[in-house]
Amino acid sequence: MVDLRSQYDKIKTEVDAGIQEVIDSASFIKGEKINIFQRDMEAYLNVKHVIPVGNGTDALQIALMALGLKPGDEVITPTFTFIATAEVVALLGLTPVLVDVDFDTFNISLESLKKAITSKTKAIVPVHLFGQNADMEGILALAKENNLYVIEDACQSIGSSYTFSDGRKFHTGCMGDIGCTSFFPSKNLGCFGDGGAIFTNNDALAAKMWAISNHGMVVRYHNDEVGVNSRLDSIQAAVLEVKLKHLDEYCANRQAAAKYYNTAFAGNNKIITPMQMPDSTHVFHQYTLKLVDVDRAGLIRYLADKGIPAMVYYPIPLHLQKAYQDARYKAGDFPVAEKLCDCVISLPMHTELDSEQLEYITKSVLEFVR
């Protein structure tokens, strides 16, 4: 699904030199590479504060911790997403409120979101799924109207941007109160292990999140907050420092591969290619199709026999996951998400796909889906 080795080969000299600098300095934690990457990321995103942390899930948890929410407070998030989004809400004793998504974009449904807001709602966590921003203009308007925080889950959308109706343009994760991302190796901007970051333009929230990520300390051994131990290490920062310089190129490569897929599948009424919203730059963390009257399991087996991986992101919506079964929800409550779980399939998507590989993949899919 992702060819990390070929990507590394192209930047090997730069990456190896950066890692060697860290080893030579022996500053493995909180070294200068962290500071360099943080400043570079702030400049790239045009955001005041970037707080590097241990992974994307920690980023989401620390963001929620910084808001001072209390047990029982409700946090709204879509049911069609990776589990981490609801996981951190539950871990903090907050109440996850799940909502349906839009069939065309895979992102949170504004209509479903409106219906879910109650007097107990304190925050919305929209997920920019598969690399495309959610409807942030609508979400932010609802949040303002109801005095709610917005934490953007940008773990799959780094490098994308969103344009408001008045022409203002922002990078993903930089529109709400807080944005979070993951640097898991397969992400559009991935390191060589676990990593993540938090973004905000709010000075007070930034200070609080820095403290929380470091055991609640601002001054060493003076613990002002209940915190966690979550930090990006210097070797990962060295890798990310190099990769950040190539992020726009990586996104362009993914977009070119998606365009090839779209063209190849055009006209096949059993394959629905991803919709790209005009106000959002899609960076295709995943290239996800919707199948119509197709044996999905059979297609996956057929492709596997030809050496082509394919994945289902995601086979079970959050409200039907065993760990999150809740008397409030049952099968049928979120029909769009449930339908998507039954019909989506993701094809290989990465920066190193070439025309020969794309031709082989698309021809193989079309051999099965007639």
Secondary structure, 3 states (H helix, E strand, C coil): CCCHHHHHHHHHHHHHHHHHHHHHHCCCECCHHHHHHHHHHHHHHCCCEEEEECCHHHHHHHHHHHCCCCCCCEEEEECCCCCHHHHHHHHCCCEEEEECECCCCCCECHHHHHHHCCCCEEEECCECHHHCCCCHHHHHHHHHHHCCEEEEECCCCCCCEEECCCCCEEECCCCCCEEEEECCCCCCCCCCCCCEEEEECCHHHHHHHHHHHECCECCCCCECCCCCECCCEHHHHHHHHHHHCCHHHHHHHHHHHHHHHHHHHCCCCCEECCCCCCCECCCCCCEEEEECCCCHHHHHHHHHHCCCCCECCCCCCHHHCHHHCCCCCCCCCCHHHHHHHHHEEEECCCCCCCHHHHHHHHHHHHHHCC
